[in-house]
Amino acid sequence: MLSRNDLQKMQQSNRKITMVTSYDYPSAKQAEEAEVDMILVGDSLGMVVLGYNSTIEVTVDDMIHHARAVKRGATNTFMVVDMPFMSYHISMEESLKNAQKLFQQTGAQALKLEGISEDILTLTKRLTEAGIPVIAHLGLTPQTVNVLGGYKVQGKDKTAGEKLVKDAMKLEEFGAIGLVLECIPKELGKIVTEKLNIPTIGIGAGVDCDGQVLVYHDILKYGVNRLPKFVKPYADFNKVGVEALKKYIKEVRETSFPTDDYSFLIKDASLLPE
Ligand code: KIV
């Protein structure tokens, strides 16, 4: 399995880091079989697999439930688990306890925290000292979508861009081992990447980041209808899935399924009840 050092080596040798989200056993198995470098059990699971309107309703227990399934499907892949909404904002003690629970009960290799504040910097340091690697997340941070005023591109002017660079450097200084950059101009993604020693992993942050992450269901167009601009769909599971289900329904209705090929047959009729 990839280690923190491998991440840094990949960054230094310009080998792009690949990351995909996963929320369950079968998608984790696929991700591992496809040889992705890192899996993110993102709190996007709230929207993608639980049907919520945002990530805000996702709980620590939801994250543990899904992350454990992912780990069972991808035992050899570096797994990052999101700390969900408000699980690291109430007090340092509660944040540390939630982090402990998430890390110990899921077998994660790192936890991801969105945003920056004095408390988040301290928490990043405390977790790192305790042996829990932290991935930071700046730019569009979906847990604070109500404060940001919607899912919008961030860092679009000089002041916002300079703040983002400064924040990124602070998070590195406090121990973050990597940084997810979401929905920022490509040019800013490049500047942040060049300023940091830790790898950046972009989602809508341009090609110059050290790696890329996308949501599994977006890549495969699976259960999602509208895709953000930064998503390139590589398949259309919606189409394939609905077509297959329609065929199944039709065949059941016209009794062309199940044929004997899909049935258990008794060869000796005397074994049948009267
Ligand atoms: O929750 C998530 O899937 C994420 C990615 C969008 C980076 O945080």
Residues whose N, C-alpha, C, O or C-beta is under 5 A from the ligand:
A	BS01	KIV	T21 G42 D43 S44 V180 I203
